[in-house]
Amino acid sequence: MSSHPENNRTNAWLMLLSRSILFLSFQALFTLILFLTGSHTNWQDAARWWPMGVFLTNLVCVFLLNRFYKKEAKHFTDVFRINKSTIKADLVALALIFPVIGALGFFPNLFLGQWLFGDSLIALRMYIQPLPLWATIIAVLLFPVTQGLAELPTYFAFSMPPLKTILGEPGWLLDWLDFSFPFNTFSLPWSLIIASSSGAV
């Protein structure tokens, strides 16, 4: 039996906001653990563990998505079904678009790092910091997998459809929500954490 529409909208708002809250909560937990184990720079040391914070956030979000979809008599795996009739066109579009969005995501970061710090490598070293081997393996192998399972389904598949019933069809607003929330979920909180831990703010 499908859940009540009001519950669907509540769950949509919950999932929309939960990723930022969970991420900051896990970072605070890392800080507390480091403080209790005697770290004198616990906030700065916790900042390097951000991949684990995202990984754990993704796990919780996948669990919540699976639970909410079941309440609606749906299956979380349905989000990832491939439309065989359009797969060739989709692959061609991906091949054309991916280099463009890759360049748009990569080069501005180099210029911004150069502008802010005088050397783009400084920002890179702040972003990628040493971790134990087991955490590095998770960051390299499991982090991107769970990110794909949690992020886009949360925003585009689960949250946006119910919210359209509230917001109507203001295309620019929905587009802004679609694309700004993935950024604001991790990039903005992480930037604030790194800046504060390094004394920039």
ZAVEXDO-78356 format. One record per residue: x, y, z of N, C-alpha, C in turn; residue in three letters; chain. Coordinates in steps of 0.001 Angstrom, whole numbers, padded with zeros to 6 digits, m for minus. Layout:
BEGIN
X_Y_Z_X_Y_Z_X_Y_Z_ALA_A .
...
//
This chain:
BEGIN
000851_m001199_000000_000000_000000_000000_000885_001248_000000_MET_A .
000542_002178_m000847_001320_003406_m000932_001041_004285_000279_SER_A .
002050_004993_000720_001888_005871_001877_001111_007113_001492_SER_A .
000661_007834_002521_m000108_009054_002308_000766_010104_001631_HIS_A .
000197_010896_000693_000993_011932_000009_001685_012890_000963_PRO_A .
001038_013200_002086_001650_014110_003059_002930_013505_003631_GLU_A .
002898_012200_003882_004098_011518_004363_005190_011527_003308_ASN_A .
004788_011360_002040_005768_011392_000955_006493_012732_000913_ASN_A .
005737_013819_001077_006351_015145_001037_007254_015358_002244_ARG_A .
006824_014877_003408_007649_014989_004609_008960_014232_004443_THR_A .
008865_013015_003914_010062_012218_003685_010975_012866_002647_ASN_A .
010362_013507_001646_011151_014177_000616_011971_015315_001219_ALA_A .
011340_016122_002071_012064_017207_002736_013135_016637_003669_TRP_A .
012798_015549_004351_013747_014918_005263_015000_014471_004517_LEU_A .
014813_013798_003388_015959_013321_002624_016740_014481_002019_MET_A .
016035_015541_001646_016696_016690_001039_017685_017339_002009_LEU_A .
017300_017360_003291_018121_018037_004303_019041_017088_005063_LEU_A .
018712_015802_005032_019405_014861_005914_020870_014680_005567_SER_A .
021226_014791_004286_022610_014505_003917_023580_015501_004552_ARG_A .
023230_016787_004526_024095_017781_005170_024166_017556_006678_SER_A .
023008_017271_007273_022960_017061_008725_023774_015830_009122_ILE_A .
023618_014750_008363_024361_013531_008658_025861_013741_008493_LEU_A .
026246_014419_007420_027670_014651_007170_028309_015443_008308_PHE_A .
027660_016529_008707_028195_017338_009795_028193_016566_011111_LEU_A .
027197_015706_011300_027128_014897_012523_028280_013904_012580_SER_A .
028573_013257_011461_029685_012309_011446_031023_013020_011642_PHE_A .
031167_014210_011055_032399_014969_011262_032550_015377_012729_GLN_A .
031435_015748_013351_031477_016076_014786_031831_014848_015609_ALA_A .
031323_013680_015192_031651_012434_015896_033137_012124_015786_LEU_A .
033718_012301_014584_035161_012087_014422_035951_013029_015326_PHE_A .
035494_014277_015388_036172_015264_016232_036127_014840_017698_THR_A .
034965_014357_018147_034816_013918_019533_035712_012723_019831_LEU_A .
035743_011762_018901_036583_010577_019102_038055_010964_019210_ILE_A .
038493_011856_018330_039887_012302_018370_040194_013069_019651_LEU_A .
039237_013869_020104_039413_014605_021361_039553_013640_022541_PHE_A .
038710_012609_022564_038742_011644_023661_040000_010777_023633_LEU_A .
040604_010652_022459_041835_009854_022350_043092_010706_022493_THR_A .
042912_011981_022855_044051_012799_023213_044597_013708_022134_GLY_A .
043878_013870_021025_044362_014761_019971_044241_016212_020422_SER_A .
045318_016983_020224_045290_018404_020586_044833_019274_019416_HIS_A .
044740_018670_018240_044232_019383_017045_043092_018560_016463_THR_A .
042143_018176_017314_041107_017223_016923_040248_017717_015771_ASN_A .
039932_019018_015727_039089_019547_014639_039836_019477_013316_TRP_A .
041112_019850_013335_041925_019788_012121_042143_018340_011691_GLN_A .
042403_017459_012655_042618_016049_012330_041351_015403_011788_ASP_A .
040187_015827_012291_038915_015256_011837_038601_015642_010400_ALA_A .
039110_016802_009956_038806_017276_008606_039304_016305_007549_ALA_A .
040423_015625_007828_040964_014705_006828_040099_013471_006644_ARG_A .
039188_013223_007594_038337_012041_007534_037033_012283_006772_TRP_A .
036967_013392_006021_035729_013714_005329_035257_012614_004365_TRP_A .
036163_011846_003674_035625_010772_002811_034833_009733_003586_PRO_A .
035276_009453_004821_034529_008502_005648_033202_009100_006090_MET_A .
033188_010421_006343_031932_011071_006689_030919_010971_005567_GLY_A .
031378_011184_004334_030481_011066_003178_030053_009617_002995_VAL_A .
030996_008688_003128_030694_007261_002967_029617_006803_003946_PHE_A .
029768_007157_005217_028779_006769_006227_027440_007453_005983_LEU_A .
027491_008716_005554_026253_009421_005207_025529_008714_004075_THR_A .
026272_008281_003075_025667_007578_001948_025016_006271_002390_ASN_A .
025685_005546_003273_025111_004290_003761_023772_004529_004452_LEU_A .
023737_005542_005301_022486_005858_006005_021412_006285_005008_VAL_A .
021781_007079_004012_020807_007548_003028_020258_006401_002189_CYS_A .
021115_005462_001807_020637_004297_001056_019662_003492_001905_VAL_A .
019979_003329_003181_019072_002628_004095_017726_003343_004176_PHE_A .
017749_004674_004330_016505_005444_004439_015712_005401_003136_LEU_A .
016397_005533_002007_015709_005467_000713_015022_004125_000530_LEU_A .
015733_003063_000844_015154_001725_000719_013923_001574_001608_ASN_A .
014006_002111_002818_012885_002034_003765_011687_002850_003284_ARG_A .
011941_004074_002817_010847_004934_002360_010194_004392_001091_PHE_A .
010998_003858_000177_010424_003279_m001040_009538_002078_m000718_TYR_A .
009951_001275_000260_009130_000127_000660_007789_000586_001218_LYS_A .
007788_001703_001960_006535_002233_002491_005599_002683_001372_LYS_A .
006166_003027_000221_005369_003446_m000931_005083_002285_m001876_GLU_A .
005397_001065_m001402_005203_m000142_m002215_006024_m000087_m003493_ALA_A .
007231_000473_m003394_008148_000550_m004518_009469_m000112_m004126_LYS_A .
010371_m000182_m005092_011675_m000783_m004843_012773_000229_m005174_HIS_A .
013712_000354_m004280_014829_001278_m004486_015594_000955_m005769_PHE_A .
015722_m000339_m006087_016484_m000745_m007268_015814_m000311_m008570_THR_A .
014520_000006_m008527_013837_000455_m009747_014426_001752_m010285_ASP_A .
015043_002535_m009404_015646_003803_m009816_016755_003569_m010841_VAL_A .
017394_002406_m010782_018575_002151_m011600_018294_001267_m012806_PHE_A .
017022_001042_m013111_016697_000222_m014268_017098_000920_m015562_ARG_A .
017650_000142_m016476_018132_000679_m017747_017041_000573_m018797_ILE_A .
016815_001679_m019482_015867_001700_m020598_016613_001249_m021854_ASN_A .
016414_000001_m022261_017169_m000562_m023372_016884_000145_m024695_LYS_A .
015715_000749_m024797_015357_001393_m026062_016136_002683_m026305_SER_A .
016681_003267_m025243_017412_004531_m025391_018879_004425_m024977_THR_A .
019344_003202_m024699_020687_003063_m024131_021768_003556_m025088_ILE_A .
021626_003309_m026392_022641_003758_m027345_022704_005283_m027393_LYS_A .
021547_005913_m027467_021514_007376_m027491_022042_007950_m026186_ALA_A .
021738_007284_m025072_022223_007758_m023773_023742_007670_m023690_ASP_A .
024320_006578_m024207_025766_006412_m024165_026473_007442_m025049_LEU_A .
025877_007718_m026202_026442_008737_m027088_026398_010112_m026404_VAL_A .
025244_010431_m025798_025111_011706_m025090_026115_011805_m023948_ALA_A .
026309_010689_m023234_027271_010675_m022126_028691_010905_m022634_LEU_A .
029029_010253_m023724_030369_010401_m024290_030637_011837_m024733_ALA_A .
029597_012531_m025186_029759_013911_m025638_029769_014901_m024472_LEU_A .
028939_014622_m023473_028769_015567_m022369_029865_015418_m021318_ILE_A .
030317_014189_m021066_031247_013949_m019965_032535_014763_m020072_PHE_A .
033187_014821_m021240_034400_015655_m021318_034136_017129_m021026_PRO_A .
032952_017605_m021425_032626_019013_m021210_032444_019299_m019724_VAL_A .
031624_018472_m019059_031377_018720_m017637_032631_018433_m016810_ILE_A .
033473_017492_m017296_034735_017235_m016612_035643_018461_m016640_GLY_A .
035715_019086_m017818_036539_020300_m017942_035968_021443_m017118_ALA_A .
034627_021571_m017130_033989_022639_m016361_034179_022452_m014861_LEU_A .
034298_021201_m014432_034513_020948_m013016_035968_021026_m012598_GLY_A .
036886_020768_m013556_038305_020674_m013215_039031_022011_m013302_PHE_A .
038932_022672_m014429_039748_023864_m014646_039378_025046_m013739_PHE_A .
038084_025306_m013482_037789_026402_m012545_038392_026178_m011166_PRO_A .
038481_024900_m010735_039094_024620_m009437_040577_024988_m009424_ASN_A .
041268_024734_m010547_042678_025107_m010633_042851_026619_m010533_LEU_A .
042022_027349_m011289_042126_028805_m011279_041747_029383_m009919_PHE_A .
040702_028787_m009291_040274_029278_m007984_041333_029010_m006924_LEU_A .
041933_027803_m006968_042995_027492_m006016_044197_028408_m006187_GLY_A .
044533_028712_m007434_045640_029624_m007711_045334_031028_m007200_GLN_A .
044089_031449_m007389_043683_032796_m006982_043645_032940_m005462_TRP_A .
043130_031909_m004773_042964_031994_m003320_044276_031772_m002569_LEU_A .
045088_030815_m003045_046250_030396_m002268_047581_030688_m002961_PHE_A .
047531_031121_m004211_048761_031354_m004941_049347_030106_m005551_GLY_A .
048768_028944_m005229_049217_027662_m005758_048054_026681_m005666_ASP_A .
047620_026159_m006800_046465_025260_m006794_046743_023970_m006040_SER_A .
048012_023583_m005893_048360_022362_m005176_048088_022475_m003681_LEU_A .
048081_023692_m003166_047777_023883_m001742_046355_023432_m001453_ILE_A .
045410_023831_m002306_044020_023407_m002140_043893_021896_m002285_ALA_A .
044655_021314_m003220_044610_019864_m003414_045111_019133_m002183_LEU_A .
046187_019637_m001586_046725_019001_m000373_045767_019138_000806_ARG_A .
044996_020219_000846_043980_020368_001890_042834_019390_001663_MET_A .
042551_019117_000405_041422_018254_000042_041754_016786_000237_TYR_A .
042969_016381_m000155_043390_014984_m000057_044505_014904_000980_ILE_A .
044191_014353_002136_045142_014251_003237_045354_012782_003598_GLN_A .
046466_012461_004245_046788_011056_004558_045740_010419_005461_PRO_A .
045433_009162_005146_044528_008350_005950_045134_006965_006112_LEU_A .
044695_006191_007118_045144_004797_007217_044776_004017_005960_PRO_A .
045475_002920_005717_045278_002149_004490_043835_001700_004327_LEU_A .
043215_001202_005410_041855_000699_005299_040885_001808_004920_TRP_A .
041107_003021_005451_040242_004152_005125_040488_004628_003695_ALA_A .
041732_004535_003242_042055_004909_001867_041369_003976_000879_THR_A .
041349_002671_001190_040678_001701_000323_039196_002015_000221_ILE_A .
038571_002335_001353_037154_002698_001343_036935_003963_000537_ILE_A .
037820_004944_000720_037679_006223_000023_037803_006048_m001485_ALA_A .
038697_005156_m001920_038946_004979_m003353_037912_004071_m003999_VAL_A .
037520_002998_m003306_036655_001996_m003919_035175_002162_m003576_LEU_A .
034867_002342_m002302_033464_002327_m001873_032823_003706_m001858_LEU_A .
033610_004740_m001602_033062_006090_m001577_032357_006460_m002882_PHE_A .
032988_006300_m004066_032290_006681_m005302_031076_005809_m005599_PRO_A .
031133_004523_m005213_029986_003636_m005455_028788_004078_m004631_VAL_A .
029011_004304_m003337_027896_004714_m002476_027408_006111_m002828_THR_A .
028310_006960_m003345_027892_008295_m003765_026897_008202_m004919_GLN_A .
027194_007315_m005872_026276_007121_m006986_024949_006519_m006562_GLY_A .
024977_005653_m005558_023746_005022_m005083_022873_005965_m004266_LEU_A .
023499_006949_m003631_022757_007782_m002678_022424_009171_m003193_ALA_A .
023361_009847_m003859_023185_011271_m004125_022103_011558_m005165_GLU_A .
022287_011091_m006389_021313_011404_m007446_019926_010823_m007160_LEU_A .
019829_009554_m006672_018491_009058_m006324_017794_009899_m005258_PRO_A .
018576_010423_m004300_017971_011245_m003246_017340_012496_m003822_THR_A .
018083_013213_m004648_017615_014510_m005124_016660_014387_m006318_TYR_A .
017077_013673_m007347_016325_013670_m008599_015159_012685_m008601_PHE_A .
015340_011514_m007970_014312_010476_m008037_013348_010509_m006861_ALA_A .
013864_010787_m005649_013004_010676_m004472_012426_012012_m004017_PHE_A .
013261_013024_m003891_012806_014273_m003283_012061_015191_m004240_SER_A .
012563_015339_m005463_011987_016334_m006362_010541_016048_m006791_MET_A .
010177_014793_m007163_008783_014561_m007603_007727_014972_m006582_PRO_A .
007834_014577_m005293_006826_015037_m004331_006841_016545_m004103_PRO_A .
008042_017142_m004160_008131_018580_m003910_007513_019398_m005039_LEU_A .
007409_018809_m006221_006740_019508_m007317_005274_019773_m006992_LYS_A .
004686_018899_m006172_003286_019099_m005781_003139_020279_m004829_THR_A .
004247_020645_m004172_004233_021793_m003256_004625_023064_m003995_ILE_A .
005699_022968_m004772_006265_024152_m005420_005632_024459_m006762_LEU_A .
004819_023506_m007268_004256_023705_m008598_005317_023446_m009644_GLY_A .
005322_024237_m010697_006270_024032_m011784_007122_025268_m012075_GLU_A .
007666_025923_m011051_008622_027001_m011344_009950_026384_m011747_PRO_A .
010164_026206_m013048_011297_025442_m013539_012626_025891_m012968_GLY_A .
012845_027200_m012887_014136_027701_m012410_014378_027316_m010964_TRP_A .
013286_027290_m010146_013446_026973_m008736_013780_025502_m008553_LEU_A .
013071_024638_m009284_013343_023214_m009179_014738_022885_m009709_LEU_A .
015138_023534_m010790_016486_023321_m011313_017532_023748_m010286_ASP_A .
017273_024879_m009620_018214_025355_m008610_018317_024362_m007457_TRP_A .
017171_023843_m007009_017187_022863_m005933_017913_021597_m006363_LEU_A .
017634_021151_m007599_018263_019934_m008103_019784_020023_m008066_ASP_A .
020317_021144_m008540_021755_021226_m008739_022504_021891_m007590_PHE_A .
021818_022662_m006766_022524_023319_m005660_022629_022413_m004447_SER_A .
021622_021567_m004206_021675_020734_m003020_022818_019724_m003046_PHE_A .
023112_019061_m004182_024297_018192_m004164_025563_018943_m003807_PRO_A .
025697_020200_m004259_026876_021000_m003893_026842_021360_m002421_PHE_A .
025712_021881_m001965_025626_022370_m000592_025706_021259_000440_ASN_A .
025343_020018_000040_025346_018916_000986_026730_018659_001557_THR_A .
027739_018579_000698_029077_018223_001147_030111_019313_000874_PHE_A .
030082_019892_m000327_031148_020816_m000711_031180_022043_000185_SER_A .
030008_022643_000431_029987_023834_001270_030328_023522_002714_LEU_A .
029681_022512_003361_030094_022194_004745_031562_021782_004832_PRO_A .
032039_020981_003855_033435_020550_003894_034360_021745_003779_TRP_A .
034038_022688_002898_034879_023878_002730_034960_024662_004025_SER_A .
033841_024788_004728_033836_025500_006003_034664_024766_007056_LEU_A .
034572_023431_007049_035345_022640_008007_036840_022806_007748_ILE_A .
037239_022681_006471_038649_022810_006127_039157_024212_006444_ILE_A .
038358_025219_006099_038792_026593_006338_038952_026870_007829_ALA_A .
038011_026386_008626_038086_026637_010070_039225_025852_010700_SER_A .
039464_024624_010204_040532_023805_010794_041904_024341_010441_SER_A .
041997_025070_009304_043291_025611_008905_043496_027039_009381_SER_A .
042461_027588_010070_042566_028937_010602_042206_030009_009618_GLY_A .
041600_029644_008486_041232_030639_007479_040005_031426_007889_ALA_A .
039156_030837_008769_037985_031541_009260_037957_031439_010781_VAL_A .
//
